[in-house]
Amino acid sequence: MAPVPASSIPDTVPALLDRAARDFPERSIELLDARGRSAGSLPFPQLRERLVDAGGRMLALGVEPGDRVVVALGTSWEWLDAWFGVHLAGALPVSIAPPGAMGSPTAQIEKTVRVAARLGARFVVAPGTFEKEVEELWSDSERAQLPPVLRPETLAATAPADARLPSLDARPEDTAFLQLTSGSTGFPRAVEISHAAAAHNPWACAQAIGAPKGDPGWCETMVSWLPLHHDMGLIGGLLVPLVNGFDLKLLTPRSFLARPHLWLQALARHGTSMSPAPNFGYQLCTERVRPRQLEGLDLGLFRSALTGSEMVRPETMAAFSQLAEPYGFDPRNVMPCY
């Protein structure tokens, strides 16, 4: 496929979705289950319709322009509905790891409540188990800190408001969403990301990765297991395909951690592919993937093995290359990234 010219990149996220549906109608997002099988797929035009519908549902539930809404869900159709629905309603989505995704569920719930309180969030979008655990762990006075919890089932059952979505009138310099810092050296801070940055950064990523290859067919499919609350998962894993017209295959982080070979199998089965991952993802492959799980795969299709988000360790990438090279992987396709 031909490179996407900068002049064609919209300056807002809603316009980005419009363009993805219009210019790449054959491309799709597909969720993969814990065995690597399809758990549903939506072409970009149908995806846009679904997300616009979710925006109308958010309006009907009382989300207003400028509200902050914390999304505490894992990789799923529900996450896409919630995050983009909040955004299209003119509010600011703030994605955070769901309970149980990172360490103690109790600690993650406490972190979510603190983030929501600090931001003055209008809602927390979370599974029903979230409320139950809060009730069990917190006193009445402590629970008063928590804004209303919006369940995905409630969103799905709500009729969309018959109103124009506020985000459709956004300007490039307006804030599109809030992205939390890692919190590794202190409490997470919310960073304002503009519409222009959200639209143009994924285009710049693809230019930096693909241009040196000199091959318009360098990527047909993005495969990602990265959590969508993480900036590498959100920008590098989700928005890059939408902006540049790649198919997207999404594994959950839990599925990857349990069966890392599923990542490599997906990378070898859907045309030329790319994927970003931190060093530990490649390290896990070297420790857990067995040669029999790679038999019959063409890892020569894995054209861009991006490594970043944590220290890049040459010895890890050398070990990964040694594992994958007998199945066609070219070590020259390893690319450190930021």
N, C-alpha and C positions, 0 to 999 in steps of 0.2 A: 504494500500500500504506500502511496506517495506521502511524503512528509506534510504535516499540517502547517500552512504558513501562519506566521504571527498575526497577520492582518485579519485572519478569519476567527481569531480567538475572541469570544465575547468578554465583556468586562464585569459581568455579574454571574452569580451561581445559577439563578433561574434561566438566564440566557444560555448558560452552558448546557443545562438540561435540554432546553429547546433545540440547541444545535446538535447535541448528541442524538436526539430522536430524529431530527431531520436529515442529518448528513451520514449517520451510521445506523440505518434502520435494521441492518442484518446483524449487528453486534448485540451482545447480550451479557447479562450478569447471571451466573449460575452458582447456587450454593451446593456444596458437597457435604455429604453426611459423614458420620464417624467411620465409615468403611470406604470413603472416597467416591460413593455413588451419588448421582444427581438427586438433590432435594428440592428441585424446582429451578426454573430458568425463566427470565423475562427479557425479551428484546428491549432495546433502549426506548422505542416509542411507547411500549406498554409500561415500562418502568416509569417513564415520565408521567403517564396518566395516573399511575398508582400513587406517586409522590405528591402530585397536585391534589389528588383526592385526600391524601393524608393531611395536607395543609388546610384544606377546608374543614376537616374533622377537628383539627386543633383550634381553629377559629370558633367552631361551634362549642367547644369545651371551655372557652373563655381565655384562651391564649391571646395576648394582645401584643402589638408591635413594641419592641423594646424590652419585653419580659425576658428573664433568664430562665431557662428550663434545663435541668440536669437530666441527662439520659444515662441510666445505669443498666444497660442491657448488653448482652453478648452479641456476637456476630449472628445476624438473623435478618429475615424480612422485617421483623418488628423493629429492629434497630434502624433500618433504612426508613421505615415509615415515620418513626419518632423523630429522628435527627433532621431529615429533610422536611418533614411536616412542620416541625417547630420553625425551621428556617423560612419556609415559604409563607408561614403565617406572620412573618415579620419579626419574630422573636429571635433570641440568640441561644442556640443549642450549646450545651456544655457536656461533652461525653466523658464518662468516667467508668473505670472497671466495675463490672457487676459484682455483687457479693460472691465470694468463693473463687473468683478468677485470680486473685493475687493474695496469697497468704490467708490469714484468718478471716472468715466471713464477718465476724463481729467487728474486727478492726476496719474492714472495708466499709461496713455500714456506718460506723462512726465517722470515717473519713468523708463519706458521701453526705452525711447530715451536716458536717462542719462546712464542707464546700458549699452546700445549698444555702446554709445560713449566712455565710460570708458574702455570697453573691446576691442575697435577697431573692432567691429563686421562686418563681411562681408555682412550679410543679417539679416533682421528681418523677420521671417515667421509669418504672421498675416493675419486675414481676411481682405477683401476689405474695410470694414468699418473703419479699422484702418487708412488707407491712407486718406480717406475722412475727418475723424475727425482731423487728423494732419493738413490738408489743411485749415480747417475752424478755427483752434485754433492758428496756428503758422504762423509767418511771413516767407518770403522766406529765410532770413538769418538763422532763427531758424531751418527751415526744412533742411537746408544744413547739420545740425548735424546728421541727420538720414541716416543710410545706406539704400541701396535699400530694398524695401519691397517685399517679395516673397509670393504670395498668394497660398493657397492650390490648387486652381484650375489650376494655372500655373504649379505647380509640377505634378499634375495628368495628364496634357495634354502633358508633355514633354517626349520624347522617351529616354529610359535609354542609357547612354553611353556604348559603347562596350569596356569596360576596366575592369581590375581587381580592386576590391574595396580595397583601401589602408588599411582600418582597419583590413582586413583579415591577415595582416602581423604584427599586433600590438604585443608588448611584455607585459607581466603581469605588469611591472612597469610603462608602458606608461600611460599618462592621458587619460581616457576614455570620461569624460565629466566634465563640470563645474557646481557646485551646488551652488545656491545663499543662503546666510544666510538670516534669517528672516527680518533683517533690523529694528527690534523693538527698538534697542538702537542706531541706526545710519544707514548710507546708506548701502545697502546690499553689501556684499563682495562675490567674486567668489572663491569657494574652489575647488581645483583640486582633483578629485576622480580617482584613478587608476583602470585599468582593473581588477587586482587581488582583490581589495577591492569590486568592483561592483559585482564580481562573488561569492566571498566567504562570504560576509556579509549576503546575503539572506539565504545561507545555514546555517550559524551559528544561524540566527534568528529562523529558523524552528527547529533546534536541541534544542535550549533553550526552545522553546514553547512546542514541541512535546515529547521530551525525558522523562520528568517527568510523562507523562500520561501512558507510558508503553503500548501503543496501536498503532500498525502500521496503523490503520484506523482512527487515530485521526482527520485527515483533508482530505477532498476530494475537497473542494471548498473554495476559497477566495472570499469574497464580499467586495468591497471597493467603497466608495463615495468620498474619499479624492482626492483633486486636485493633478494632476500629476506633477505640478511644486514643490510640497512640498516633502521633503525627506521621510516622512512617507508614502505618496502616491506613490512615485516613487520606493523606495526600498521595503518598507513593503507591498505595495499594488500591484505593478506590477512585480518587479523582483523576489520576493519570490515565486510566483506560477510558473514562468518560470524555476527557478532553481530546485524547489522541485517537480514539476509535479502535480500541483493542477489546477483544472479549475478556471477561473477567471471571475467574474461577475462585471462589472463596471457600477455604477450609476454616473451621474454628481453631483457635489456638489449642484447645483441649484435644481435638482430633490429631493435630500435628504432634503434640507432646506424647500422645499415646502411640501413634503410628507414623513416625516421620517419613517412612517410605511413601506414604500417600502423596506427599508434596512432590516428590520426584516423579512419581507415576503421572500426576497431573501435568507436570511440566513437559513430559515426553509424549503426551497423547493428544495435544490440541494445537499442533502447528508450532511455528517458531515462538519462543516464549521468553519471558523475563520474570524475575521475582526479586524483591528486596528482603533481606533478613539480617538480623544481628549475628555476630560471630557465634553465639551459643547455638543458633539454629543449625548452622553447618557442622558445629562440633557434635550436636546430638545425632546428626546423620552418620557421622564417622563412628559413633559409639553404638548405635542401635540398628542401623540398616544393614541387612545381610545381602550378599550377592544374589542369592536366589530370588530376592524381592525385586531385583532390577533386571532379571532375565527378560529379554525381548524388548526392552525399552530403547528408544533412540534419544539419548541425552545430548546428542549433537544439536537437537532443537532448542536446548536451554542456552540461548544466545547471550543472555545478560544475567549473570549471577552477581547481584548487587549485595555488598556487605557494608553495613554501617550501623549507626545508632549506638554502638559501643565500640570499644577498642578493636581495631582490625588486627588479627593475629595471623601473620603469614603461615605459621606452622599449621594452623587450622585449615586454611584454604588449600595448602599443599596436601594435607591428609584427605580433604574432601575431593580434590582433583584426582588423587590416587584411587579413591573409591569409585568415582564416576567415569573416569577416562576410559576404562574398558568397554563402556556402553556408549561411547561416542562423544562424551563431554570434552570440550576444548578448554584447557586451563587458561587460555588467553581471554576467555569470556568472563573471567572474574574481574569485577570492577568495584573498588572501594567507592563509597558514596557518603554524603553527609545528610 
